[in-house]
Amino acid sequence: MYPYKFDPILKSTLWGGNKIIPFKRLDSRQQQVGESWEISGVRGNESVVRNGKDTGKTLTELVQEYRESLVGRSNYRRFGDTFPLLIKFIDARNDLSIQVHPNDELAQKRHHSMGKTEMWYIIDNAHGKARLYAGLKRRITPDEYAEMVEKHTIVDALATYSVKPDEVFFLPAGRIHSIGRGCFLAEIQQTSDITYRIYDFDRKDEEGNTRELHTELAKEAIDYTVLPDYRTAYAPRRNESVELISCPYFTTSVYDLTESMTVDYRELDSFVIYICIAGTCTITDDERNELPLQAGESILFPATVKEVRIDVETHVKFLESYV
């Protein structure tokens, strides 16, 4: 098997900006794009292979054909033919709605789906002006939450952050959050598209209608725990792996490389994803499959990969994720 690249699935939205287009070097279109789904097994939005002998196959078809050779033995037992991660770039020209996602138990009960735990890695912050909401800054009860939504004051209970490039936010299912205007980020999440919209800043569409809110559904899904800081602290280091998040759903590290290096995956029973956020390099696996990787691209390595050589061309930075 060999490393896979996929055609990005671009999602144009009312709140989307156009950073993704030049970032991904797709073309010169000036359309407003909100999300680029890089690697997706979500039904109806399945990534399509664009390199090698499997060109044109969907990610789900790859899992069905290669099974544990693609995703790993334990992952195939756990998830079957569902690829467990969804990888995105998100560009917010306007504030996204305040929302929350259900955990596995609630999502299975209500939607026959897995839950949605996710993380954000900030790539750009609109010259220091971008902000986001993550978590509660003070304790409220479920009834107080519903009352604040009704009175349009729920933002008063949320922790607000002015963000910087390379900051990380972990968002376990149940944590209220919202991506603010000016944020450009990479998102790694469980394969789920279930979102409960809590508040949409009273915005109206062209016909004067507000979007549906899911106040009662969200009420049970919210984790009302209050933490002192919702940012994920880590110590950046050059030319080595730095772990950012390790949870039951994914482990993510960042590589900030000015020198070439080799990564050993012999003991890992999982696929591996590289999400490039800066620079360029050439990737070579242990079977001598060679692929270029540049900012805005992602690569999926099958679980059979034993070793990956990264030859740096320009200062390169990428996220590594596996389950």
FIVEX-417840 format. One line per field, with one value per residue (C-alpha): x, y, z; residue in three letters; residue number from 1. Coordinates in steps of 0.02 Angstrom, whole numbers, plus 50000, padded with zeros to 5 digits. Last residue first. Layout:
u (X, ...);
v (Y, ...);
w (Z, ...);
type (ALA, ...);
seq (NUM, ...);
***
This chain:
u (49695, 49816, 49862, 50020, 50013, 50131, 50262, 50394, 50542, 50578, 50635, 50631, 50652, 50532, 50565, 50422, 50441, 50337, 50179, 50055, 49929, 49901, 49971, 49846, 49918, 49854, 49884, 49861, 50047, 50150, 50184, 50274, 50253, 50373, 50333, 50498, 50416, 50477, 50388, 50453, 50382, 50452, 50440, 50358, 50316, 50172, 50011, 50034, 49911, 49996, 49881, 49934, 49840, 49846, 49932, 50092, 50248, 50333, 50291, 50470, 50489, 50640, 50708, 50754, 50802, 50707, 50557, 50412, 50319, 50156, 50073, 49895, 49825, 49647, 49481, 49525, 49626, 49804, 49825, 49977, 50126, 50285, 50384, 50560, 50653, 50609, 50521, 50361, 50315, 50132, 49979, 49806, 49690, 49532, 49593, 49522, 49397, 49208, 49108, 48935, 48961, 48823, 48728, 48571, 48537, 48596, 48444, 48332, 48407, 48427, 48414, 48344, 48415, 48333, 48222, 48224, 48215, 48397, 48447, 48438, 48567, 48513, 48692, 48672, 48645, 48639, 48658, 48674, 48796, 48804, 48924, 49019, 49183, 49278, 49376, 49534, 49515, 49646, 49625, 49594, 49510, 49464, 49285, 49260, 49248, 49117, 49118, 49017, 49104, 48995, 49104, 49286, 49352, 49542, 49609, 49784, 49883, 50003, 49948, 49876, 49700, 49603, 49504, 49329, 49262, 49072, 48940, 48907, 48888, 48725, 48641, 48508, 48367, 48303, 48481, 48512, 48354, 48404, 48577, 48502, 48394, 48545, 48637, 48776, 48954, 49066, 49190, 49107, 49200, 49282, 49235, 49344, 49446, 49531, 49606, 49791, 49830, 49685, 49722, 49810, 49851, 49763, 49757, 49583, 49528, 49376, 49259, 49102, 48994, 48972, 48808, 48642, 48564, 48481, 48546, 48711, 48741, 48701, 48821, 48959, 48959, 48848, 48915, 48895, 48864, 48885, 48860, 49010, 49075, 49112, 49252, 49291, 49412, 49408, 49530, 49461, 49504, 49369, 49426, 49356, 49342, 49183, 49199, 49215, 49245, 49313, 49371, 49442, 49529, 49607, 49676, 49742, 49661, 49724, 49785, 49643, 49512, 49591, 49435, 49300, 49417, 49466, 49283, 49244, 49385, 49308, 49391, 49433, 49620, 49656, 49805, 49898, 49839, 49676, 49576, 49398, 49342, 49167, 49039, 48874, 48912, 49053, 49216, 49315, 49495, 49527, 49358, 49392, 49281, 49211, 49237, 49187, 49219, 49370, 49431, 49617, 49651, 49684, 49838, 49776, 49818, 49761, 49586, 49576, 49596, 49431, 49316, 49165, 49019, 48884, 48960, 49051, 49107, 49256, 49284, 49471, 49525, 49622, 49804, 49849, 50012, 50052, 50000);
v (50335, 50437, 50618, 50709, 50898, 50986, 51122, 51142, 51260, 51242, 51085, 50966, 50781, 50682, 50494, 50385, 50212, 50057, 50093, 49949, 50057, 50155, 50332, 50472, 50635, 50813, 50971, 51155, 51192, 51073, 50887, 50802, 50613, 50466, 50280, 50197, 50049, 50117, 50283, 50440, 50614, 50768, 50936, 51107, 51250, 51280, 51198, 51020, 50892, 50721, 50574, 50405, 50239, 50135, 49991, 50085, 49987, 49996, 50181, 50252, 50433, 50489, 50666, 50812, 50976, 51141, 51051, 51100, 50936, 50943, 50798, 50731, 50576, 50532, 50467, 50402, 50561, 50619, 50801, 50909, 50791, 50874, 50774, 50833, 50956, 51116, 51124, 51209, 51181, 51138, 51212, 51169, 51319, 51298, 51390, 51398, 51257, 51258, 51096, 51118, 50983, 51018, 50877, 50883, 51066, 51051, 50952, 51076, 51231, 51167, 51333, 51350, 51490, 51662, 51714, 51885, 51821, 51862, 51766, 51832, 51843, 51846, 51807, 51625, 51540, 51360, 51260, 51075, 50995, 50817, 50799, 50651, 50566, 50613, 50773, 50860, 51044, 51153, 51339, 51511, 51626, 51800, 51802, 51687, 51499, 51451, 51334, 51245, 51089, 50933, 50825, 50861, 51022, 51037, 51208, 51233, 51392, 51389, 51559, 51672, 51686, 51817, 51705, 51714, 51603, 51592, 51644, 51817, 51737, 51658, 51829, 51817, 51814, 51644, 51578, 51644, 51558, 51392, 51404, 51451, 51294, 51186, 51262, 51391, 51395, 51531, 51546, 51410, 51329, 51391, 51552, 51622, 51774, 51849, 52023, 51980, 52011, 51903, 51756, 51624, 51439, 51400, 51213, 51159, 50997, 50885, 50768, 50729, 50581, 50421, 50396, 50308, 50483, 50501, 50355, 50341, 50528, 50528, 50387, 50448, 50627, 50762, 50919, 51100, 51263, 51452, 51501, 51545, 51723, 51801, 51778, 51610, 51495, 51311, 51176, 51003, 50823, 50696, 50543, 50368, 50293, 50191, 50015, 49934, 50061, 49963, 49802, 49902, 50020, 49877, 49794, 49952, 50079, 50030, 49852, 49827, 49844, 49855, 49845, 49913, 50047, 50100, 50103, 50217, 50335, 50347, 50274, 50386, 50354, 50185, 50146, 50302, 50478, 50576, 50473, 50536, 50600, 50553, 50690, 50599, 50486, 50561, 50469, 50629, 50681, 50861, 50941, 51120, 51240, 51415, 51464, 51632, 51633, 51730, 51598, 51604, 51417, 51274, 51340, 51269, 51426, 51532, 51455, 51425, 51609, 51651, 51682, 51584, 51647, 51626, 51459, 51378, 51202, 51137, 50949, 50926, 50793, 50660, 50609, 50432, 50354, 50181, 50000);
w (50829, 50724, 50694, 50639, 50618, 50498, 50493, 50359, 50340, 50154, 50064, 50211, 50173, 50283, 50285, 50345, 50422, 50450, 50349, 50358, 50451, 50291, 50273, 50239, 50171, 50191, 50090, 50132, 50152, 50048, 50034, 49889, 49875, 49865, 49882, 49925, 50013, 50181, 50151, 50067, 50099, 50013, 50100, 50086, 50204, 50323, 50382, 50320, 50391, 50404, 50442, 50513, 50502, 50659, 50749, 50793, 50845, 50675, 50651, 50648, 50593, 50489, 50488, 50375, 50458, 50475, 50549, 50660, 50690, 50787, 50877, 50880, 50964, 50923, 50992, 51166, 51201, 51172, 51122, 51084, 51072, 51010, 50881, 50845, 50736, 50829, 50996, 51053, 51237, 51259, 51345, 51282, 51299, 51401, 51556, 51734, 51701, 51731, 51715, 51639, 51507, 51382, 51296, 51402, 51367, 51188, 51133, 51226, 51148, 50971, 50878, 50703, 50598, 50597, 50452, 50369, 50191, 50157, 50313, 50490, 50628, 50811, 50868, 50815, 50984, 51042, 50880, 50916, 50794, 50728, 50580, 50649, 50609, 50765, 50752, 50692, 50647, 50564, 50588, 50513, 50638, 50578, 50643, 50791, 50805, 50935, 51083, 51218, 51283, 51282, 51170, 51210, 51135, 51143, 51095, 51026, 50994, 50845, 50779, 50914, 50982, 51078, 51192, 51267, 51406, 51396, 51523, 51451, 51278, 51340, 51353, 51216, 51345, 51287, 51279, 51455, 51519, 51442, 51523, 51691, 51681, 51642, 51789, 51773, 51836, 51769, 51625, 51522, 51379, 51219, 51130, 50991, 50944, 50792, 50789, 50798, 50615, 50555, 50672, 50567, 50586, 50751, 50791, 50843, 50927, 50917, 51011, 50914, 50960, 50861, 50772, 50796, 50806, 50976, 51079, 50986, 50997, 51183, 51223, 51107, 51170, 51098, 51012, 51066, 50976, 50971, 50789, 50682, 50690, 50521, 50392, 50472, 50380, 50431, 50372, 50403, 50451, 50498, 50594, 50626, 50450, 50461, 50388, 50559, 50698, 50846, 50765, 50620, 50740, 50837, 50680, 50596, 50479, 50306, 50327, 50452, 50313, 50140, 50032, 50148, 50214, 50038, 49984, 50131, 50078, 49906, 49752, 49605, 49607, 49688, 49574, 49629, 49669, 49684, 49809, 49841, 50011, 50068, 50097, 50074, 50222, 50323, 50282, 50267, 50239, 50188, 50214, 50164, 50258, 50243, 50063, 49991, 49804, 49741, 49621, 49580, 49581, 49701, 49788, 49955, 50052, 49903, 49912, 50100, 50140, 50053, 50201, 50258, 50362, 50230, 50183, 50037, 50082, 49984, 49980, 49952, 49826, 49920, 49942, 49991, 50050, 49978, 50000);
type (VAL, TYR, SER, GLU, LEU, PHE, LYS, VAL, HIS, THR, GLU, VAL, ASP, ILE, ARG, VAL, GLU, LYS, VAL, THR, ALA, PRO, PHE, LEU, ILE, SER, GLU, GLY, ALA, GLN, LEU, PRO, LEU, GLU, ASN, ARG, GLU, ASP, ASP, THR, ILE, THR, CYS, THR, GLY, ALA, ILE, CYS, ILE, TYR, ILE, VAL, PHE, SER, ASP, LEU, GLU, ARG, TYR, ASP, VAL, THR, MET, SER, GLU, THR, LEU, ASP, TYR, VAL, SER, THR, THR, PHE, TYR, PRO, CYS, SER, ILE, LEU, GLU, VAL, SER, GLU, ASN, ARG, ARG, PRO, ALA, TYR, ALA, THR, ARG, TYR, ASP, PRO, LEU, VAL, THR, TYR, ASP, ILE, ALA, GLU, LYS, ALA, LEU, GLU, THR, HIS, LEU, GLU, ARG, THR, ASN, GLY, GLU, GLU, ASP, LYS, ARG, ASP, PHE, ASP, TYR, ILE, ARG, TYR, THR, ILE, ASP, SER, THR, GLN, GLN, ILE, GLU, ALA, LEU, PHE, CYS, GLY, ARG, GLY, ILE, SER, HIS, ILE, ARG, GLY, ALA, PRO, LEU, PHE, PHE, VAL, GLU, ASP, PRO, LYS, VAL, SER, TYR, THR, ALA, LEU, ALA, ASP, VAL, ILE, THR, HIS, LYS, GLU, VAL, MET, GLU, ALA, TYR, GLU, ASP, PRO, THR, ILE, ARG, ARG, LYS, LEU, GLY, ALA, TYR, LEU, ARG, ALA, LYS, GLY, HIS, ALA, ASN, ASP, ILE, ILE, TYR, TRP, MET, GLU, THR, LYS, GLY, MET, SER, HIS, HIS, ARG, LYS, GLN, ALA, LEU, GLU, ASP, ASN, PRO, HIS, VAL, GLN, ILE, SER, LEU, ASP, ASN, ARG, ALA, ASP, ILE, PHE, LYS, ILE, LEU, LEU, PRO, PHE, THR, ASP, GLY, PHE, ARG, ARG, TYR, ASN, SER, ARG, GLY, VAL, LEU, SER, GLU, ARG, TYR, GLU, GLN, VAL, LEU, GLU, THR, LEU, THR, LYS, GLY, THR, ASP, LYS, GLY, ASN, ARG, VAL, VAL, SER, GLU, ASN, GLY, ARG, VAL, GLY, SER, ILE, GLU, TRP, SER, GLU, GLY, VAL, GLN, GLN, GLN, ARG, SER, ASP, LEU, ARG, LYS, PHE, PRO, ILE, ILE, LYS, ASN, GLY, GLY, TRP, LEU, THR, SER, LYS, LEU, ILE, PRO, ASP, PHE, LYS, TYR, PRO, TYR, MET);
seq (323, 322, 321, 320, 319, 318, 317, 316, 315, 314, 313, 312, 311, 310, 309, 308, 307, 306, 305, 304, 303, 302, 301, 300, 299, 298, 297, 296, 295, 294, 293, 292, 291, 290, 289, 288, 287, 286, 285, 284, 283, 282, 281, 280, 279, 278, 277, 276, 275, 274, 273, 272, 271, 270, 269, 268, 267, 266, 265, 264, 263, 262, 261, 260, 259, 258, 257, 256, 255, 254, 253, 252, 251, 250, 249, 248, 247, 246, 245, 244, 243, 242, 241, 240, 239, 238, 237, 236, 235, 234, 233, 232, 231, 230, 229, 228, 227, 226, 225, 224, 223, 222, 221, 220, 219, 218, 217, 216, 215, 214, 213, 212, 211, 210, 209, 208, 207, 206, 205, 204, 203, 202, 201, 200, 199, 198, 197, 196, 195, 194, 193, 192, 191, 190, 189, 188, 187, 186, 185, 184, 183, 182, 181, 180, 179, 178, 177, 176, 175, 174, 173, 172, 171, 170, 169, 168, 167, 166, 165, 164, 163, 162, 161, 160, 159, 158, 157, 156, 155, 154, 153, 152, 151, 150, 149, 148, 147, 146, 145, 144, 143, 142, 141, 140, 139, 138, 137, 136, 135, 134, 133, 132, 131, 130, 129, 128, 127, 126, 125, 124, 123, 122, 121, 120, 119, 118, 117, 116, 115, 114, 113, 112, 111, 110, 109, 108, 107, 106, 105, 104, 103, 102, 101, 100, 99, 98, 97, 96, 95, 94, 93, 92, 91, 90, 89, 88, 87, 86, 85, 84, 83, 82, 81, 80, 79, 78, 77, 76, 75, 74, 73, 72, 71, 70, 69, 68, 67, 66, 65, 64, 63, 62, 61, 60, 59, 58, 57, 56, 55, 54, 53, 52, 51, 50, 49, 48, 47, 46, 45, 44, 43, 42, 41, 40, 39, 38, 37, 36, 35, 34, 33, 32, 31, 30, 29, 28, 27, 26, 25, 24, 23, 22, 21, 20, 19, 18, 17, 16, 15, 14, 13, 12, 11, 10, 9, 8, 7, 6, 5, 4, 3, 2, 1);
***
